[in-house]
């Protein structure tokens, strides 16, 4: 399953059910970026460390049931 091809509602359900983690979603998105970025040149800067820190914060919010609708997405 390519997570980057799912809708936001599908991702929200998977995150809330803990079928996936925000880190796994981010891994999938970065995998897709790596596949196409040379061709489309859409990003000036990609800050993976910052994004992974945010994914950890999102994971904690999901575990504590304090996530907003877009937390982790």
C-alpha positions in Angstrom: 0.0 0.0 0.0 1.3 3.4 -1.0 0.3 5.7 1.9 0.9 8.8 -0.2 -1.9 7.7 -2.5 -4.6 7.5 0.3 -7.0 10.3 1.1 -6.6 12.3 4.3 -9.6 10.6 5.8 -8.1 7.2 5.1 -4.8 8.2 6.6 -6.6 9.7 9.7 -8.4 6.4 10.3 -5.1 4.4 9.9 -3.3 6.8 12.3 -6.2 6.8 14.9 -6.4 2.9 14.8 -2.6 2.9 15.1 -2.3 0.8 11.9 0.4 3.2 10.8 2.5 5.7 12.6 3.3 9.3 11.5 6.9 8.2 10.9 5.8 5.4 8.6 3.7 7.9 6.7 6.6 10.3 6.5 8.9 7.5 5.3 6.5 6.7 2.5 6.2 10.4 1.5 10.0 10.8 1.4 10.3 7.6 -0.6 8.0 9.1 -3.2 9.9 12.4 -3.1 13.1 10.6 -3.7 11.6 8.8 -6.7 10.4 12.0 -8.5 12.2 15.0 -7.2 15.0 15.0 -9.8 12.3 15.1 -12.5 10.0 17.7 -11.1 12.3 19.8 -8.9 9.4 20.9 -6.6 11.4 21.5 -3.4 14.1 24.1 -2.6 14.8 22.6 0.8 13.8 19.4 2.6 14.3 19.4 6.3 14.0 15.7 7.2 15.3 16.0 10.7 12.6 18.7 11.6 9.9 16.6 9.9 10.8 13.5 11.8 10.8 15.5 15.1 7.3 16.7 14.3 6.3 13.1 13.4 7.4 12.0 16.9 5.3 14.8 18.5 2.4 13.8 16.4 2.8 10.2 17.5 2.7 11.3 21.1 -0.5 13.4 20.5 -2.2 10.4 18.9 -1.3 8.1 21.8 -2.6 10.6 24.2 -5.8 11.1 22.2 -5.1 14.8 21.8 -4.6 14.8 18.1 -6.3 17.2 15.8 -7.7 16.1 12.4 -4.5 16.8 10.6 -2.0 15.7 13.3 0.5 13.3 11.7 -0.6 14.0 8.1 
